[in-house]
Amino acid sequence: MALKPSKDRKVANSLTPSGGVRIANSFGLPAGLNYSCPSATSVCSKVCYAGKLEKIYKGVKINLTHNWDLVKDADMDHVTNLLNSMIIDFITECERKGSAKLFRIHWDGDFFSDTYIGAWRHVIESHPDVRFWVYTRVIRATVLLKGIDNLALYFSTDKDNFALAKIALKNGARLAMLDETFEAGRERLASIGERGAMCPEQRGQIDLNGACVACGLCIKGKTNILFSITKK
């Protein structure tokens, strides 16, 4: 059996004239402490948009659970083979359609074990022509995925886990700061001597379809990013 990538219109690297997603360029697992999010905070559990989609759309939860069942208890070699096959298929689609090889890891879910993290590291490094990006609340992931040239790695932080932000920075990760408002997030980052750019899609500056590719900030991984719960 094969893993099932997802078509996420916000991160889409290829759109139809009407705004449809042409290539599945993201991967997800079911969210929550009972599944793939061992470091979920009370803040992210409350506002998780991906988790809400699982409840609204039956097909989404089915696909995510399918992926979870394949990887949750598998050894590193098996998980590596599963992930590698998915990325090879993705590359083939990009080359066939002339699209940039941009892949979002975990539009839903997170790194749930060292074995799983190690498998992703092997696959990412095996495909230097693909640009990967990911947000994680698992501080261990910032250690095990450190120093990969074609990966933009963000530590997702909020008031509950902000004490780990400096550790993530020392490990080479950027910060994805989530707060009630952009200003509150800016002030929290400033308290540790950091700055960040506000997500332009949340501010209504760019269209949702293909927003991450159009913006490029997260994909390039060159700055901390501010997200607002209220979008204000």
C-alpha positions, 0 to 999 in steps of 0.5 A: 500500500502507498501513502496518500499525499494531499492537495492543499490549495494554500500551498499548491505549486500548480493551479488550474486557471479556475484555481484548482490544485493540479498536484498533490504537494503536501502530506498529512497525518491525523492531528492530536495527542492521540495521534501524531502530535505528541507536543500539541499545546492547548493553544494549537489544539484549540485553533487547529484548522487542520483538525477541524477539516478532519471533522468536517470532511470524512474523506480527509480523515480517511486519507490521514488515518490511512497514512497513520496506519502505514507509518505509526508502527513501521521501522525506519526502512519501511517508512523511508521506502513509503515516503521515498515512493511518494516523493518520487511520484511527486517529482514525476508529476512536477516534471510532467507539468513543468511545476516547481518542486515544492513540498509541504510536510505535514499540512496536518499532524507532526513528527511523532517519533525519532524513527519517523523523523529519521526516515524523513531526513533520509528522504529529504536529503535524497532529493536535493532538487525538491524544496521541503518546508515544515512546521513542528512543535516537536523540539526533538525534530529541530535537533534531528533535522538540523542542517539540511540545505533543502529544508525550511524548518520552523518551530511552531511556538505559542504562549504554552511552549515559548520557553523552548523557542530559544532552544529551537533557534540554537538548533537552526530552526526558524520560529512560527509564532502564533498569538492572538494578534500580530502585535502580541506575537511581535512583542513575544518575539521581541522579548527574546531579541527576535523579529518576524514577518506577518503572514501576508495571506492572513492579512488579506494581502494575497489570495489563498490559492497558492499563497505560500508559493506566491509569498515564498517566505516560509518556503525559503526559511529566511525569517521567523513568521508571525501568525495571528489567531484573530488575523488582526 
